[in-house]
Amino acid sequence: MESMLNKLKSTVTKVTADVTSAVMGNPVTREFEVGRHIASGGPGMCWRIYNGTKKSTKQEVAVFVFDKKMIDKYQKFEKDQIIDSLKKGVQQLTRLRHPRLLTVQHPLEESRDCLAFCTEPVFASLSNVLGQWDNLPSPVPTDIKEYKLYDVETKYGLLQISEGLSFLHSGVKMVHGNLCPENIILNKSGAWKIMGFDFSISSTNPSDAEPKYTCKEWEPNLPPLCLPNPEYLAPEYILSVSCDSASDMYSLGVIMHAVFNEGKPVFPVNKHDIFKSFSRQLDQLSNISPALLNKLPEEVRDHVKMLLSVTPTVRPDADQMTKIPFFDDVGAVTLQYFDSLFQRDNLQKSQFYKSLPKVLPKLPKRVVVYRILPSLTSEFVNPDMVPFVLPNVLLIAEECTKDEYIRLILPDLTPVFKQQEPVQILLIFLQKMDLLLTKTPAEDIKNSVLPMVYRALEAPSVQIQELCLNIIPTFANLIEYPSMKNSLIPRIKSACLQTSSLAVRVNSLVCLGKILEYLDKWFVIDEILPFLQQIPSREPAVLMGILGIYKCTFTHKKLGIPKEHLASKSLPHLVSLSIDNNLNLNQFNSFMVVIRDMLSRMEAEHKTKLEQLHVMQEQQRSINISSPGSQSEETKSPLSSGNQIDDIFGSTGVNGKENGSSATAPQPNRMSLTLEEKQRLAKEQEQAAKLRSQQPLAPQTIKPASTTNAQTKDLTHSLLNNMTSLNSLSLANTPRPAPVQGTTISAYPSTPMVASIGAPVSNGFNPPMGFQAGGMGMGMRPTGPNTYGGMATTTSTPNFGALTQNQGPLGQTNKGPDMSALDNLFTASKPKVTLNQMGPMAPPGPNTPWLNQYGSAQNAQTQMQGAPVGMGGVQSGFGMQANPFFSPQNFPQPTAAPGLKHSASVNNDLKDLFG
């Protein structure tokens, strides 16, 4: 690594020393920064050409340097002759100004070591391009070594030289005197320019008279730099010591031959015997063989043959040469037109620029990029011409590499991005947005290109907004996600909501639908879908656009809509839109298809979740169930879909103890539940804990008597027994009789029952008694063991549905209890008490809040036959049904004592007693 750095350092030091030594002390270096050595040119290729920049303006220039060390071998007077010749040439060039002559930017400056002057940027001399590499850096620059002239460049270059000669001969009355490839310079744009006026001859006659040129005699003893190039010199210079404008035309003919013959002149010249060579050359020119010109294009051979004529008057003049058919090439004419654009008005320019896209593909890329492009970009200062120039510039940009685009085109385009007038500029840029985003660096996209798109979305012109919305999806994949999320999407939404144009609103929705795939799922759910509900209009096109976005989001693999969002937001919105009166049948069907698809997916997903949850609950229940011997078969309840408590808390709700005490605390299922499900479980567990903390009802156990059914009935004992039973069995001991089939039992009344409404009900010892009908019915389970009693350990939604059961046999009786100890209570000295007075007696046993809550035992044990009973004075819809604790399922009852009669048999006894 160190060796490479040292090598690089030595190379840089060598080049710097070379440049420094060449121009050290020259006044040119005060204003210009001298760069690397790029080419050579001028008489004898004596001028080294460097690239450079002006220090004050950073303008690019070419610096021509003549190192006086090259002529150290000559005597002093010869050195002075050479220096004077070179000075004359530069000074003459500085005075002349024409597009076909090399433009001097800084006049000649002399120092002790060198001569130097600055010109427009230069690529190389024609001699370098044709293969003459004298006085070039080593190694030869690659761009010069590989440079090949295209036909259009050759044609237009020769045309430019002809135009330059026409200017000298007709305008200045001057003969160049040394026109050759080393005195033709190719500038940075590829234009051919004339220099090297060291041996130019001006007319001695006044400007209005026929020009007359005096020629010096050839002096072979002079240094070569003090003599013109004899290989391109007309014969009359040497043989007759005369010259004319036609002499330059001869030189042009030799140059044309050399261009098409790899830089070789027509005849080689022996510089040591110049006169003999020219004499022989004169004979050959008198009879030029066709083989001599066979490499030239056929359409120009005759003209070159005329230019090489021995007789000067036969040679075409410069003005005539510019009009030959050889130069009527479409490329040459196009380039010529560009060079004369400054003379055209805007109408002529616009017509030319409109037809230019047809010509550009026919031209070589180098010509287009370095010759045409600079002329086009120079028109950007004229806003009226930008819409005509811009399509051509972007067409050229498509053929350029990214580096060429950044270096040659982007700097000129950047100011145009900010232009808002005329509006065609914005439209053209939008149509080529993919090109701009592909080749423009990210920083420039952020600072120049995307702000232009944002301005288009906010433009007052509906046409521009529509075009922008239509084009955005074509390059959305090239936009960085933060820019799209934070800048582009909000402007599209704003355009949709604020516009009064239906087309803009619909195109906004279509645009959003097309770029959904470049957004992430949650951004769409949080930003795009809620935005759809804000759209105010209800035109069918807008509704279908909204539907399209929902459908794209719903069906896209990367996006999708969660079932919670479907249920709470998407489906309600779509359903409300689907019944809009503006929709036709096909549009309504489209809505319904999407709605059905959403419902189907929501159902499938939620059903799958519930099935998985059920399977996990089953597995958890199987783990939590205790051994079968610890509980009786009667206390086991089969799993039913309606028993929600079992599904959540396992079997503790049905496997509690018979006395109503709380069972083992439930184990929550270990499964993945949503937050809502966990909250619901927590509330249910809290409620269950409250129920377990309540004091359970303690049933009284009545020992069975030893009497049998065969004994004679003692009506007194039976009456007291039945009275006691009616009071004590209200909520504990005796199973309730099943209602008559088809009978609905309503809630118990909490007030005295008055004003019978509906069918009368017989209670067994009072006359028919009416109950106020209620609006709510409460079903009761059939009689059986362990049906009522202690409170359940868990709660669930009470089931108040009416149940119809078959009434059991009323005649079935059990053995009554032995009540002989109470005989002394009924002596003759006691006043007789009516049954109505004995009815409301307080029941024996503990006075619990449950008994007080639900009224007297007498009313609680009344058998309801054939009529609904309601709560007196209480509005329908409110009562014990609203009390979650008053549920028949929540009061299991211990098994009846064997000797206790059913209330049906009690009724029979009372009938026997009272008739």
NORVENQUI-V850066 format. One record per backbone hydrogen bond with DSSP energy under -1.0 kcal/mol. CO is the residue of the C=O (numbers start at 1). NH is the residue of the N-H. E is the energy in kcal/mol with one decimal. If there is no record, write none. Layout:
co=<CO	CO>
nh=<NH	NH>
e=<E	E>
This chain:
co=<1	2	3	4	5	6	7	8	9	10	11	12	13	14	15	16	17	18	19	20	23	26	27	28	28	31	33	36	39	41	42	43	47	48	49	49	50	51	52	53	54	59	61	62	63	64	65	66	67	68	69	71	75	76	77	78	79	80	81	82	83	84	85	86	87	88	89	90	91	92	98	100	103	106	109	113	114	115	116	117	118	118	119	121	124	125	126	127	128	133	141	142	150	151	152	153	154	155	156	157	158	159	160	161	162	163	164	165	166	167	167	168	173	175	180	181	181	182	183	184	185	186	186	187	191	193	194	197	201	206	212	219	223	224	229	230	234	235	236	236	244	245	246	247	248	249	250	251	252	253	254	255	256	258	258	261	273	274	275	276	277	278	279	280	281	282	289	290	293	297	300	301	302	303	304	306	311	317	318	320	321	324	325	329	330	331	332	333	334	335	338	340	341	345	346	347	348	349	350	351	355	356	356	359	360	364	365	366	367	367	368	372	373	374	376	377	379	382	385	385	386	389	390	391	392	393	394	401	402	403	404	405	405	409	409	410	413	416	422	423	424	425	426	427	428	430	432	433	434	435	436	441	442	443	444	444	445	449	450	451	452	453	454	461	462	463	464	465	466	467	468	471	472	475	476	480	481	482	483	483	484	487	488	489	490	491	492	493	494	495	501	502	503	504	505	506	507	508	509	510	511	515	516	520	521	522	523	524	528	531	539	540	541	542	543	544	545	546	547	548	549	550	551	552	553	562	563	564	565	565	566	569	570	571	572	573	574	577	580	584	585	586	587	588	589	590	591	592	593	594	595	596	597	598	599	600	601	602	603	604	605	606	607	608	609	610	611	612	613	614	615	616	617	618	619	620	621	627	628	640	642	643	644	645	646	651	657	669	674	675	676	677	678	679	680	681	682	683	684	685	686	687	688	689	708	714	715	716	717	718	719	720	721	722	723	724	725	740	745	761	769	772	790	819	820	822	823	827	834	835	838	846	848	849	850	856	857	871	875	879	885	887	888	893	897	902	903	904	905	906	907	908	909	910	911>
nh=<5	6	7	8	9	10	11	12	13	14	15	16	17	18	19	20	21	22	23	24	26	29	30	31	32	55	53	51	49	47	45	46	41	65	38	39	63	35	61	33	58	54	52	119	50	117	48	115	70	71	72	74	79	80	81	82	83	84	85	86	87	88	89	90	91	92	93	94	95	96	101	194	120	118	116	68	111	66	109	64	105	106	62	188	186	129	130	132	131	136	145	146	154	155	156	157	158	159	160	161	162	163	164	165	166	167	168	169	170	171	172	174	203	201	183	127	184	42	195	126	193	123	124	190	187	185	102	200	175	209	204	222	226	227	232	233	237	239	240	242	247	249	250	251	252	253	254	255	256	257	258	259	260	261	263	264	277	278	279	280	281	282	283	284	285	286	292	293	296	300	304	305	306	307	308	309	314	321	322	323	324	327	328	333	334	335	336	337	338	339	341	343	344	349	350	351	352	353	354	355	358	359	360	362	363	368	369	370	371	372	373	376	377	378	379	380	382	385	388	389	390	393	394	395	396	397	398	405	406	407	408	409	410	412	413	414	417	419	425	427	428	429	430	431	432	433	436	437	438	439	440	445	446	447	448	449	450	453	454	455	456	457	458	465	466	467	468	469	470	471	472	474	475	478	479	484	485	486	487	488	489	491	492	493	494	495	496	497	498	499	505	506	507	508	509	510	511	512	513	514	515	518	519	524	525	526	527	529	532	534	543	544	545	546	547	548	549	550	551	552	553	554	555	556	560	566	567	568	569	570	571	573	574	575	576	577	578	580	583	588	589	590	591	592	593	594	595	596	597	598	599	600	601	602	603	604	605	606	607	608	609	610	611	612	613	614	615	616	617	618	619	620	621	622	623	624	625	630	631	643	644	647	648	649	650	655	660	671	678	679	680	681	682	683	684	685	686	687	688	689	690	691	692	693	711	718	719	720	721	722	723	724	725	726	727	728	729	743	778	769	761	870	892	822	823	825	826	830	838	839	841	848	852	853	854	860	861	874	878	882	887	890	891	786	900	906	907	908	909	910	911	912	913	914	915>
e=<-2.0	-2.3	-2.3	-2.7	-2.5	-2.5	-2.3	-2.6	-2.5	-2.4	-2.6	-2.7	-2.6	-2.5	-2.7	-3.0	-2.8	-1.6	-2.0	-1.5	-2.4	-1.7	-1.5	-1.1	-1.8	-2.7	-1.9	-2.2	-3.1	-2.3	-2.6	-1.3	-1.8	-2.9	-2.8	-1.7	-3.2	-3.6	-3.1	-3.5	-2.4	-2.5	-2.2	-2.7	-2.6	-1.7	-2.9	-2.0	-1.7	-1.3	-1.4	-1.2	-2.7	-2.6	-1.9	-2.6	-2.8	-2.6	-2.5	-2.5	-2.7	-2.4	-2.0	-2.1	-2.8	-2.5	-2.0	-2.6	-1.7	-1.4	-2.0	-2.0	-1.8	-1.7	-2.4	-2.7	-2.9	-2.9	-3.5	-2.9	-2.3	-2.2	-1.9	-1.7	-3.1	-2.0	-2.0	-2.6	-1.4	-1.3	-2.3	-2.4	-2.6	-3.0	-2.4	-2.6	-2.6	-2.1	-2.4	-2.2	-2.4	-2.4	-2.5	-2.7	-2.2	-2.0	-2.1	-3.2	-2.6	-1.6	-1.6	-2.5	-2.3	-2.8	-1.5	-1.1	-1.4	-2.9	-2.6	-3.2	-3.0	-2.7	-1.4	-1.8	-2.5	-3.1	-2.2	-1.0	-3.1	-1.4	-2.8	-1.5	-2.1	-1.8	-1.3	-1.2	-1.4	-2.9	-1.1	-1.8	-1.5	-1.1	-1.7	-1.8	-2.0	-1.9	-2.1	-2.3	-2.5	-1.9	-2.6	-2.6	-1.3	-1.1	-3.2	-1.6	-1.8	-2.1	-1.9	-2.2	-2.3	-2.1	-1.5	-1.8	-2.4	-1.2	-1.3	-1.1	-1.4	-1.7	-2.3	-2.6	-1.8	-2.1	-1.9	-1.4	-1.3	-2.0	-1.5	-1.2	-1.4	-1.6	-2.0	-3.1	-2.1	-2.6	-2.4	-2.4	-2.0	-1.7	-1.4	-1.6	-2.3	-2.3	-2.7	-2.0	-2.0	-2.9	-1.9	-1.3	-1.1	-1.5	-2.3	-1.8	-1.5	-2.3	-3.2	-2.4	-1.8	-1.6	-2.6	-2.0	-2.8	-1.4	-1.8	-1.6	-2.0	-1.7	-1.1	-2.2	-3.1	-1.9	-2.6	-1.7	-2.1	-2.2	-1.5	-2.7	-2.5	-2.3	-3.2	-1.6	-3.0	-1.0	-1.6	-2.3	-1.7	-1.5	-1.6	-1.7	-2.5	-2.2	-2.3	-1.8	-1.1	-1.2	-1.9	-2.7	-1.5	-2.1	-2.1	-2.3	-2.3	-2.0	-2.7	-1.4	-2.8	-1.5	-2.6	-2.1	-1.8	-1.9	-1.4	-1.9	-2.7	-2.4	-2.8	-2.6	-2.1	-1.8	-2.2	-1.5	-1.3	-1.6	-1.3	-2.2	-2.9	-2.6	-1.9	-2.0	-2.7	-1.0	-2.0	-2.6	-2.2	-2.5	-2.0	-2.2	-2.5	-1.4	-1.9	-2.7	-2.7	-2.1	-1.9	-2.6	-2.7	-2.5	-2.5	-1.9	-1.6	-1.4	-2.1	-1.8	-2.2	-2.6	-2.5	-2.5	-1.3	-1.6	-2.6	-2.6	-1.9	-2.5	-2.6	-2.5	-1.9	-2.3	-2.9	-2.9	-2.6	-2.7	-2.7	-1.8	-2.5	-2.4	-2.5	-2.2	-2.4	-2.3	-2.4	-2.0	-2.8	-2.9	-2.0	-1.9	-2.3	-1.8	-1.3	-2.6	-2.7	-2.0	-2.1	-2.5	-2.3	-1.8	-2.7	-2.9	-2.3	-2.5	-2.7	-3.0	-2.4	-2.8	-2.9	-2.7	-2.8	-2.5	-2.7	-2.3	-2.1	-2.6	-2.6	-2.3	-2.4	-2.8	-2.4	-2.1	-2.2	-2.5	-2.2	-2.3	-2.8	-2.3	-1.0	-2.0	-1.8	-1.3	-1.1	-1.4	-1.6	-1.4	-1.4	-3.6	-1.5	-1.6	-1.5	-1.3	-2.2	-2.4	-2.2	-2.4	-2.3	-2.1	-2.3	-2.6	-2.2	-2.3	-2.5	-2.3	-1.8	-1.9	-2.3	-1.5	-1.4	-2.9	-2.6	-2.5	-2.8	-2.8	-2.7	-2.9	-2.6	-2.6	-1.6	-2.6	-2.0	-2.5	-2.9	-2.2	-2.4	-2.9	-1.5	-1.6	-1.6	-1.4	-1.7	-1.2	-1.6	-1.4	-1.4	-1.1	-1.5	-1.8	-1.5	-1.8	-1.9	-1.2	-1.5	-1.4	-1.9	-1.7	-1.2	-1.2	-1.6	-1.5	-2.0	-1.7	-2.1	-2.3	-2.2	-2.0	-1.9	-2.7	-1.8>
